Amino acid sequence: MQPSLSNFKTTFSPAFLRKAASCAVRECDETSKGTFEAYVDQGEESYDVMLGLGKGKEVVSHRCDCGSTEAFCRHKAALLLHLAGTISKKEPSVKGKKAKQSKVGILLEEVDAESLKTWVRELLEENKDLALAFEKRFEEKKTIYTKAEAEALTTEAIKSVVKNRMRIEISELKKIVALWTSVHQPVVNAYMADVASDAGFWAFHAVLESCLLFDSRVHTNSVKVPNYVQSLLDKSVEPIAQLYTDEAFNTATGYFENLVLAGANGVRIHYLAHLQKVLTVSSAERLEAGTKKLVQQYNKALSERRHNGNEYTKLLFSFVEANGFLPRYLTTFQPIRYDNAFNALLLENLLAAGALDLAESYAKAQIESNIREEYDIPYLKVLQEIYRRKKNDDALADIIEKLLPYTFDFDDYLFLDERKPDTEEKKKWRTKLLSRAKSAASYGRSDSESFYFRVLSHEKRYKKMVDAIRAETPLKVIVEYFEPMAAADKQGLLRVIINMHENFGWSYGLEQKNDNESYFPQLAALMKKTYGEQMLKLAIIQAGKNRFYVRESKFISYLNETVGAG
């Protein structure tokens, strides 16, 4: 359910709303119809928050620069609470009635021109930002701006608000961006009118670069400047994509392509992302040709030497994959050191394409660079799949031996067990592996405990299995091997189950707890069939007498109710 001004009390918990209410909302403005921006203060921290409301006052878009992973953070909720307390209290307008003129409007009608000019002059002398906005609003408009003139528009706006200070307030940054929106408009309009114009592009580029340069130098965590730059770029997506001739299209996109690489060590990620947006809404032919150019540029870029080269790699990879070109350019991309998520995706695609040798070399290279064995696991699994496909059992055995202490895969265990000769070394290997499985089980790994019991069952060591049952042993395991364990040690099995307690048992999460409880009926039926209700009653009563400091397990409580032991 989308939160709205009317349902937020039922959409969010009271505790969450109390957290939201503890935040202070200030400088709330409706920047466009239904879009509200404000600063939300949480203690000494301040965040830039935006909410977009639909016709039914439901939230249709939202943004906050707090960095929270929550879908809807407390700062957004604070602004929603603020709006609910202001918009909902406004008097509904009555159609047909003439709006009452404000006091300011009346005074503007009555004041004489000379007095107004004098007052405006004094106001502009005291407020440099207003003076600049006034100047750019009423001066004779230029149609062509040089790079230097475009940069000057940016710096003049900054100086009119904060002079040369680099440590600025969020409210001052908001004023600067608002002023940019006004003073940059002629440059933006000139570029949008002809996106294939050389002069128009370079002035537009100068505006974007000067804004981002300022953002890199000031001390603020706001995303207002990058968002402003992005908004200007987004305005040009459709004009470029809709250019009629390929020549004009290639010229317009070529400006950005030539600037994706910034010097010897940088990448203008925002230009790459912009080109991808343009290509996505262009024709199939332009998309294919444009993607080829971006890949060719990437091949020459030595991305690993660029300070944001990893981001460059992942952004281009995602774009190529999303548009179905990955099989064509798969060998272009290489793993990123310590980025397991990206590397897994790359290796998965290499395996799907049958590029086994390349995938093998990449996986081995990552293993060599890792400093801890557990980091090797995803790459060992890739090598395992490769050697299975290649039917290289010797190499496969080496990989499985490294993986088994982490995966506890029973089929892999059988594969190694059959290959290893019956020597003292094999016994040591088996003992060490089972010891590791027991240790992992004590830390809540139910799969390792299942593996341990499965190995003992394979060896028909059922009495040993009875001795190995703990309070934490999953009931699924006990049910699976109940009959052979009962045949091997009937009384021992009864004793260990009846004396299970709840101080540690089944405490590793709701999922395992629910899984255990689903086996209550099966285990109870097996026990009644094996021991009879009378024996179970006596055993439960006796166990209760001997239990002083621990609570009986939930299963024993269930069994007690089933047999009526009292």
Buried (B, 14 or more C-beta within 10 A) or exposed (E): EEBBBEBBEEBBEEEBBEBBEEBBBEEBEEEEEBBBBBBBBBEEEBBBBBBBBEEEBBBBEBEBBBEEEEEBBBBBBBBBBBBBEEEEEEEEEEEEEEEEEEEEEEEEEEEEEEEEEEEEEEEBEEBBBBBBBBEBEEEEEEEEBEBEEBBBBBEBBBBBBBEEEEEBBBEBBBBBBBBBBBBBBBBBEBBBEBBBBEBBBBBBBBBBBBBBEBBEEBEBEBBBBBBBBBEBBEBBBEBBBEBEEEEBBBBBBBBBBEBBBBEEEBBBBBBBBBBBBBBBEBEEEBBBBBBEBBBEBBEEBEBEEBEBBBBBBBBBBBBBBEBEBBEEBBEBBBBBEEBBEBBBBBBEBBBEBEBBEBBBEBBEEBBEEBEEEEBBBBBBBBBBBBBBEEEBEEBBBBBBBBBBBBBBBBEBBEBBBEBBEEEEEBEEBBEEBBEBBBEBBEEEBBBBBBBBBBBBBEEEBBBBBBEBBEBBBBBBBBBBBBEBBBEBBEEBBBBBBBBBBBEEBBEBEEEBBEBBBEBBEBBBEBBBEBBEBEBBBEBBEEBBEEBEEBEBBBBBBBBBEBBEBE
